[in-house]
Amino acid sequence: MQFDRRAIAGPALAAMTALGAVLIDGHVYGIPNPAPLLVCIVWLGVYPAPVLRRMEASAERLVHTVQAGAAAQGAPQTALLPAGE
C-alpha cells in the first residue's frame, strides 16, 4: 500500500516542495543586466544605417505587396512610394 501512496502523492509532494522553495527564496530568476540593451539602443540611435539598409528591400517589397492587394480589391491608390518604383 505504501507504493500506491507514493505514486499518487509523489508529484503533488514534489510540486509543493518546489513551490515552498520558490516562496522561501523570494524569486524565481534573477534580474537581467540591462547594459547590453542600452548599448544597442545607443548604437542604433547614433548609427542606424546598417540596420535600415538591411530592412529597406523587405520594406519596399511589403509596400508593393500591400499596394497590389489594395489595387486588386479596388481600393484607392495611396502614394506610399514615388511613381516609377
C-alpha positions as CSV (number, residue, x, y, z in Angstrom):
1,M,0.0,0.0,0.0
2,Q,2.9,2.3,0.6
3,F,4.0,2.2,-3.1
4,D,0.5,3.3,-4.2
5,R,0.5,6.3,-1.8
6,R,3.9,7.4,-3.1
7,A,2.8,7.1,-6.7
8,I,-0.2,9.3,-6.1
9,A,1.3,11.8,-3.6
10,G,4.8,11.9,-5.3
11,P,4.1,14.6,-8.0
12,A,2.0,16.7,-5.6
13,L,4.7,16.5,-2.9
14,A,7.4,17.4,-5.4
15,A,5.3,20.4,-6.6
16,M,4.6,21.5,-3.0
17,T,8.4,21.3,-2.2
18,A,9.3,23.4,-5.3
19,L,6.6,26.0,-4.5
20,G,7.9,26.2,-0.9
21,A,11.5,26.7,-2.2
22,V,10.4,29.5,-4.5
23,L,8.4,31.2,-1.8
24,I,11.2,31.0,0.7
25,D,13.8,32.1,-1.8
26,G,11.7,35.0,-2.9
27,H,12.2,34.9,-6.6
28,V,12.3,32.5,-9.5
29,Y,15.0,34.2,-11.6
30,G,17.5,37.0,-11.3
31,I,17.1,40.4,-12.8
32,P,19.0,40.6,-16.1
33,N,21.6,43.2,-16.7
34,P,20.2,46.0,-18.9
35,A,23.7,47.2,-20.1
36,P,23.7,45.2,-23.5
37,L,20.2,46.5,-24.3
38,L,21.2,50.1,-23.5
39,V,24.4,49.8,-25.7
40,C,22.2,48.5,-28.6
41,I,19.7,51.4,-28.1
42,V,22.5,54.0,-28.2
43,W,24.2,52.3,-31.1
44,L,21.0,52.3,-33.2
45,G,20.4,56.0,-32.3
46,V,23.9,57.1,-33.3
47,Y,24.5,54.8,-36.3
48,P,21.2,53.3,-37.7
49,A,22.4,53.0,-41.3
50,P,23.4,49.3,-41.3
51,V,20.1,48.2,-39.8
52,L,18.0,50.4,-42.1
53,R,19.9,49.3,-45.2
54,R,19.1,45.7,-44.4
55,M,15.4,46.4,-43.9
56,E,15.0,48.6,-47.0
57,A,14.4,45.8,-49.5
58,S,11.9,44.0,-47.3
59,A,10.0,47.2,-46.5
60,E,9.8,48.0,-50.2
61,R,8.6,44.5,-51.0
62,L,5.9,44.8,-48.3
63,V,4.7,48.1,-49.6
64,H,4.4,46.8,-53.1
65,T,2.6,43.7,-51.9
66,V,0.1,45.8,-49.9
67,Q,-0.4,48.2,-52.8
68,A,-1.0,45.3,-55.2
69,G,-3.5,43.7,-52.8
70,A,-5.3,47.1,-52.4
71,A,-5.4,47.6,-56.1
72,A,-6.9,44.1,-56.6
73,Q,-9.7,44.9,-54.1
74,G,-10.4,48.2,-55.8
75,A,-9.2,50.4,-53.0
76,P,-7.9,53.9,-53.9
77,Q,-4.2,54.1,-54.6
78,T,-2.1,55.9,-52.0
79,A,1.3,57.5,-52.7
80,L,3.5,55.5,-50.4
81,L,6.3,55.2,-52.9
82,P,7.3,57.6,-55.6
83,A,5.9,56.8,-59.0
84,G,8.1,54.6,-61.2
85,E,9.4,52.3,-58.4
